[in-house]
Amino acid sequence: MSKIETVKTLLKLFEGMQVDEFLTYLTDDALYRFGNYPAAVGKANIEQTVKASHMDQIKGISFDVKEIWESGDAVICEMEINYTKVDDSVLTLPCTDIFRMEGDKVKEMKVFMDASPLFA
């Protein structure tokens, strides 16, 4: 599987809210940073962060990828994220993610977005 295919698979897992399967694509010492929140390091901390950060605020999520490209060990993904909130309203936010790969696993995932409207 190419690096870009791996990232696309991760996005599909997020759309399905399949956090446990998402974790299998990470290195044991992976780093995950969402917006301006503190980074989580290691699968257990990432699982806790992902589940606590915004999964309880939403019923669904989908990604509209605008561009995705690979450079060395990195995959950069520009997209719009469509959140279906628990009240059934839909919120669309721009986002750019940077994934650093180590072999066929994600070593680092940084999500660059202003998530504050999601929690308003």
C-alpha positions as CSV (number, residue, x, y, z in Angstrom):
1,M,0.0,0.0,0.0
2,S,1.4,3.4,-0.9
3,K,1.7,6.2,1.7
4,I,-1.2,8.1,0.1
5,E,-3.3,4.9,0.1
6,T,-2.5,4.5,3.8
7,V,-3.7,8.0,4.6
8,K,-6.9,7.6,2.5
9,T,-7.5,4.4,4.5
10,L,-7.0,6.3,7.8
11,L,-9.5,8.9,6.6
12,K,-12.1,6.2,5.8
13,L,-11.6,4.7,9.3
14,F,-12.2,8.1,10.9
15,E,-15.4,8.4,8.7
16,G,-16.5,5.1,10.2
17,M,-15.4,6.2,13.7
18,Q,-13.3,3.1,13.8
19,V,-10.7,4.3,16.3
20,D,-9.4,0.9,17.3
21,E,-8.6,-0.1,13.7
22,F,-7.1,3.4,13.1
23,L,-4.6,2.7,15.9
24,T,-3.3,-0.4,14.0
25,Y,-1.9,1.9,11.3
26,L,0.3,3.8,13.9
27,T,3.8,3.0,15.2
28,D,3.8,2.2,18.9
29,D,5.5,5.5,19.7
30,A,3.4,7.6,17.3
31,L,2.6,11.3,17.9
32,Y,-0.9,12.8,17.3
33,R,-1.6,16.5,17.6
34,F,-5.1,17.9,16.9
35,G,-5.1,21.7,16.4
36,N,-3.6,23.6,19.3
37,Y,-4.2,20.8,21.8
38,P,-1.2,19.1,23.5
39,A,0.4,16.2,21.5
40,A,-0.4,12.7,22.5
41,V,2.4,10.1,22.2
42,G,1.8,6.4,22.1
43,K,-1.2,4.4,21.0
44,A,-2.9,4.4,24.4
45,N,-2.6,8.2,24.8
46,I,-3.7,8.8,21.2
47,E,-6.8,6.6,21.7
48,Q,-7.7,8.5,24.8
49,T,-7.1,11.9,23.0
50,V,-9.1,11.0,19.9
51,K,-12.1,9.6,21.9
52,A,-12.1,12.4,24.4
53,S,-11.3,15.3,22.1
54,H,-14.3,15.5,19.8
55,M,-15.9,12.1,19.2
56,D,-18.6,12.8,21.8
57,Q,-19.5,16.0,20.0
58,I,-20.3,14.4,16.7
59,K,-22.5,11.8,15.1
60,G,-20.6,11.6,11.9
61,I,-17.7,12.9,9.9
62,S,-16.7,13.0,6.3
63,F,-13.7,14.3,4.4
64,D,-13.7,16.2,1.2
65,V,-10.0,15.9,0.1
66,K,-9.0,18.8,-2.1
67,E,-5.4,17.8,-2.6
68,I,-3.1,15.1,-1.4
69,W,0.6,14.7,-2.1
70,E,3.7,12.9,-1.0
71,S,7.1,14.3,-0.3
72,G,9.8,11.9,1.2
73,D,8.3,10.3,4.3
74,A,5.4,12.8,4.5
75,V,1.9,12.9,3.1
76,I,0.1,16.2,3.1
77,C,-3.6,16.3,2.8
78,E,-5.7,19.5,2.3
79,M,-9.4,19.0,2.9
80,E,-12.7,20.2,4.2
81,I,-14.1,18.2,7.1
82,N,-17.8,17.9,7.4
83,Y,-18.9,17.2,11.0
84,T,-22.5,16.0,11.7
85,K,-23.0,17.2,15.2
86,V,-25.3,15.4,17.8
87,D,-28.0,18.0,17.0
88,D,-27.9,16.9,13.3
89,S,-26.4,20.2,12.2
90,V,-23.5,20.0,9.8
91,L,-20.3,22.0,10.3
92,T,-17.7,22.2,7.6
93,L,-14.1,23.2,8.6
94,P,-11.0,23.6,6.5
95,C,-8.1,21.4,7.5
96,T,-4.6,20.4,6.5
97,D,-3.0,17.2,7.9
98,I,0.6,16.2,7.8
99,F,1.4,12.5,8.2
100,R,5.0,11.3,8.7
101,M,5.5,7.7,7.8
102,E,7.9,5.1,9.1
103,G,7.7,2.1,6.8
104,D,4.0,1.4,6.3
105,K,2.9,2.9,9.6
106,V,2.2,6.5,10.6
107,K,4.8,7.8,13.0
108,E,3.4,11.3,13.3
109,M,0.0,12.9,12.5
110,K,-0.5,16.6,12.9
111,V,-4.0,18.1,12.3
112,F,-3.8,21.9,11.4
113,M,-7.3,23.4,11.9
114,D,-9.3,25.7,14.1
115,A,-11.7,23.3,15.8
116,S,-13.2,25.9,18.1
117,P,-16.5,26.2,16.1
118,L,-17.0,22.5,16.8
119,F,-17.2,23.1,20.5
120,A,-19.1,26.4,20.4
